[in-house]
């Protein structure tokens, strides 16, 4: 259900201010440089965390949702919108 104009659930103040995860990790590593290898081992040794970290660093791999093997192929699609038409 979409929001209405005076919906009390709308967060009009926006996201609360705070420290981002990246900023917190940077600060923590500045204060505890000896923990770097421990943190890296956690991510490298845990497959799910390693995959997540890799995707965060390089971005998601490109996905081809085309038809066939040709990435450059394009298709034209005609869409017709019919209003107030009853179907059986």
Secondary structure, 3 states (H helix, E strand, C coil): CCCCCCCCCCCCCCCCCCCCHHHHHHHHHHHCHHHHHHHHHHHHHCHHHHHHHHHHHHCCCCCCCCCCCCCCCCCCCCCCCCCCCCCC
